[in-house]
Amino acid sequence: MVWFHLEECEPCKKFASVWSEYAATRATAKVFAIEASDEKNREMARQWGIDRYPTVVKIQDGKITEFLEDGTLENVIHFGSF
């Protein structure tokens, strides 16, 4: 799963602790956080179709799915398990 965020984004700051806790529980899964404030990462976000922050996506079977639920740990775990 990938979390796209911006350093200055207040909702991103609020979600950061949830993401950190989720990532800590996923020792065998690939979990990434991409800070999109710099141009290189912002271009990557654009290529992935990310136009708002924070955004969490997962890649499964070649398909990108966006997380659209409330940003609770329980919801993130559920999203990541499918």
C-alpha distance (Angstrom), angle and dihedral (degrees) to the residues before:
residue distance angle dihedral
M1 . . .
V2 3.76 . .
W3 3.79 128.3 .
F4 3.79 114.7 -159.0
H5 3.80 113.0 -161.4
L6 3.78 144.0 156.1
E7 3.79 124.4 -129.6
E8 3.81 93.5 -131.7
C9 3.84 95.5 44.7
E10 3.83 112.5 112.1
P11 3.85 95.3 -157.1
C12 3.81 87.4 49.8
K13 3.79 90.9 53.5
K14 3.81 90.4 50.9
F15 3.82 91.8 49.7
A16 3.83 94.1 46.7
S17 3.81 95.1 86.2
V18 3.82 91.5 49.6
W19 3.80 90.5 50.3
S20 3.81 92.6 47.3
E21 3.78 91.5 50.7
Y22 3.81 91.4 47.0
A23 3.80 92.6 48.6
A24 3.80 90.9 49.8
T25 3.80 90.5 57.4
R26 3.81 94.2 50.2
A27 3.79 103.4 70.7
T28 3.80 93.7 153.4
A29 3.82 98.9 37.8
K30 3.77 126.3 82.5
V31 3.79 107.4 -113.6
F32 3.80 121.4 172.5
A33 3.79 136.2 -177.3
I34 3.79 116.2 -157.4
E35 3.79 117.4 -165.1
A36 3.81 101.9 -151.7
S37 3.80 100.7 -167.0
D38 3.78 94.0 100.9
E39 3.79 117.3 73.6
K40 3.82 96.6 -116.9
N41 3.80 93.3 56.3
R42 3.81 92.6 38.7
E43 3.81 88.9 56.3
M44 3.80 89.6 51.0
A45 3.81 89.4 51.0
R46 3.82 89.9 51.1
Q47 3.80 90.5 50.8
W48 3.81 88.8 53.8
G49 3.80 90.9 49.6
I50 3.81 94.8 -110.2
D51 3.79 109.6 156.5
R52 3.80 102.9 157.2
Y53 3.77 136.4 42.3
P54 2.92 138.3 -93.3
T55 3.78 97.6 29.6
V56 3.80 126.7 165.1
V57 3.78 120.8 -164.8
K58 3.77 134.7 174.8
I59 3.77 128.3 -153.1
Q60 3.76 115.4 -144.4
D61 3.79 127.4 162.5
G62 3.81 89.5 -9.7
K63 3.82 92.7 -56.2
I64 3.82 124.6 116.8
T65 3.81 114.1 -142.6
E66 3.79 123.1 -173.3
F67 3.81 122.1 -138.2
L68 3.81 106.9 -123.2
E69 3.82 103.6 169.6
D70 3.80 130.2 97.3
G71 3.79 109.4 -68.5
T72 3.79 97.8 -109.9
L73 3.77 122.1 138.0
E74 3.80 90.6 -118.7
N75 3.82 91.6 54.3
V76 3.80 93.2 46.8
I77 3.81 91.2 50.0
H78 3.81 90.5 49.1
F79 3.82 91.9 48.4
G80 3.79 91.8 48.3
S81 3.79 93.5 50.2
F82 3.81 95.7 65.3
